[in-house]
Amino acid sequence: MKLVTAIIKPFKLDVVREALSDVGVHGMTVTEVKGFGRQKGHSELYRGAEYVVDFLPKTRIDIAIAEDQVETVVEAITRAANSNKIGDGKIFISTLEQVVRIRTGETGAQAL
């Protein structure tokens, strides 16, 4: 089992959710986060004063999937979130040791 974490631009969430639904992803956790990478924030003007926004709004999507779905899920996220501009985001893939469904007590792949 794998945990796929994607950090994307907030306005791409609906497109990414639809792409994931199309490839058979049944559930995900979405969190509003702030951060920066190579983009390094930007300057804004407010009432005539310039200030630097260091942390940009991003959306984090966490998806627990079976190992054989990783390539399909990564391709779907990449295709949907890509705008060919800096700050499109990143995808992190990590191994899940165990998953437990609280309601039924199912474990492993059955709990996904």
C-alpha positions in Angstrom: 0.0 0.0 0.0 1.1 3.5 -0.7 0.3 7.0 0.5 0.3 9.6 -2.4 0.5 13.2 -1.2 0.1 15.9 -3.8 0.6 19.6 -3.2 -1.2 21.6 -5.9 -2.5 25.1 -6.7 -6.0 25.5 -5.0 -7.8 26.3 -8.2 -6.8 23.0 -9.7 -8.5 20.9 -7.0 -11.8 20.2 -8.8 -10.0 19.2 -12.0 -7.6 16.9 -10.0 -10.6 15.4 -8.1 -12.4 14.6 -11.3 -9.3 13.0 -12.9 -8.7 10.9 -9.8 -12.4 9.8 -9.8 -12.0 8.8 -13.5 -9.1 6.4 -12.6 -11.0 4.8 -9.8 -9.9 6.6 -6.6 -12.7 6.3 -4.1 -11.5 8.6 -1.3 -9.0 11.3 -0.4 -8.3 13.8 2.3 -7.9 17.5 1.2 -6.3 20.1 3.4 -5.7 23.8 2.8 -2.0 24.5 3.4 0.6 27.2 2.9 4.1 26.9 1.7 6.7 27.7 -1.0 9.4 26.0 -3.1 11.3 27.5 -5.9 8.5 30.0 -6.4 9.7 31.7 -3.1 6.5 33.7 -2.6 5.7 37.1 -4.3 5.2 40.8 -3.6 1.8 42.4 -3.3 0.5 45.9 -3.0 -2.0 46.8 -0.3 -3.2 50.4 0.2 0.0 51.7 -1.4 2.4 49.6 0.7 4.3 46.7 -0.8 4.7 43.6 1.3 6.1 40.1 0.6 3.9 37.0 0.8 6.4 34.3 1.8 3.9 31.4 2.1 1.5 30.8 -0.8 -1.8 29.1 -0.4 -1.7 25.5 -1.7 -3.9 22.4 -1.4 -2.7 19.1 -0.1 -4.3 15.9 -1.2 -3.6 12.6 0.6 -4.7 9.3 -1.1 -4.1 5.8 0.3 -4.0 3.3 -2.6 -2.9 -0.1 -3.6 0.6 -0.3 -4.9 -0.5 -1.2 -8.5 -2.4 2.1 -8.7 0.5 4.4 -8.1 1.5 5.1 -11.7 -2.1 5.7 -12.8 -2.8 8.0 -9.9 0.4 10.0 -10.4 -0.3 10.4 -14.1 -3.8 11.6 -13.4 -2.6 14.2 -10.9 0.2 15.4 -13.1 -2.0 15.7 -16.1 -4.8 17.6 -14.3 -2.6 19.9 -12.1 -0.1 20.9 -14.8 -0.2 24.5 -16.0 3.4 24.6 -17.2 4.1 27.4 -14.7 6.2 27.6 -11.7 4.4 26.5 -8.5 2.4 23.7 -10.1 3.3 21.5 -7.1 4.8 18.2 -6.1 3.8 14.6 -5.6 5.3 12.5 -2.7 4.9 8.8 -2.5 5.5 6.9 0.7 4.9 3.3 1.9 2.0 2.6 4.3 2.7 -0.2 6.8 -0.8 -0.7 7.9 -4.3 0.6 7.3 -7.2 -0.1 9.7 -10.9 0.7 9.0 -12.3 1.8 12.3 -15.9 0.8 11.7 -15.2 -2.9 10.7 -11.7 -3.5 12.0 -10.6 -4.5 8.5 -6.9 -4.2 7.9 -4.5 -3.9 4.9 -5.8 -3.6 1.4 -9.4 -4.5 2.4 -9.5 -1.3 4.5 -8.8 0.9 1.6 
